[in-house]
Structures are given as structure tokens and as C-alpha cells.
Amino acid sequence: MNFTELCRLRESCRSYDSEKEIEENILEEILECARLSPSACNGQPYHITVCRGESAQRVAKATQGMGMNKFASDAPCLIVISEEPYVKTAALGAKVKGIDYRSIDIGILSAHITLSAAEKGIGSCILGWLDSDKIVKELSLSGKVHLVITLGYPKENAPPRAKKRKEISELVSKNN
């Protein structure tokens, strides 16, 4: 499949087969694509923590405040993305330009993870509703948690949904 087909295929999965684990070699391929994602000054100012089993269940609970993300408990694998310090050049650039490069880098990393997963038939959902303090404590992390990504095989009876997106004319302007 080409990249455009992959972008059309990938969606936020909210219905996982909780009995079907992701094979270790497939998870390693997804993580390698994550490792290769670009970041400001190649600094990779984040840490990836893979949670399975009881650890995944405890992290899922930390994403379910106020009734949100109930499906996270069915995902057999959760990827926690926490921040790490900038490299010096990226820290200087962030301060001088007033741009949060770390958040941009984490967004790019998340895209690599979710698109790599989709290519392999693995569903994913990026969760921003979470209790960072609980997850940091649970996993003994050194930095704030930005995102949690659920990963797992979608249930067979969960057909793809139609994408709801703005028209290209609403998103793009061209200047010559």
C-alpha cells in the first residue's frame, strides 16, 4: 500500500480484540519506525514506555477520568510518551523562537507510531485525556506524560468509519 492509501486507512480504533496480543516482532517494527521519526536537532526529547498486562491496565485507568476512553482497557498494549530534556541547540531555539519543539516532535513521533501500526493491521488511538501525575508515578518516569497511544488488533466486527474531515479548500491556501 502506498502512503496515501495508508493515510486513508488509519483511524482511531475504539474497539479492540483484548484477547489478541501484538506479536513481539511487529511491536519492534513499530518502535523502530518511532525511533526513526525526525525531531528538532535530532534531539528526540521524549521517552517511550511500552505497557502490557497489568501495567497497561493501570495506565488505561489513568486515561479514563470522567468516563473518557473506556475502550483503553481493552487495548493489549499502551504506549506512554513522556518528555525528556531538550538537547542544548533545540532548547536554545525553543527559547529564542518561542516554539515548543518538544510537542511538535512528540506529534511527529505519534504519527510514525500510528501509521506504522496501521500498515501492519494494528489499530491505534492517541489519547490526550490522561492523568500525567498518576502515570508518572505508576511507571517511575522522570518527565510529564504528553500522550498515551493504545495499540491492538481491532475487533473483527468493527468496520472502518467514514472519515470526517474539512474540505481541502478550507485547510489550504496557495500564494505565488
Beta strands, then each sheet from edge to edge (+ up, - down):
strand 1: 46-52
strand 2: 77-83
strand 3: 123-127
strand 4: 145-152
sheet 1: 1+ 2- 4+ 3-
end
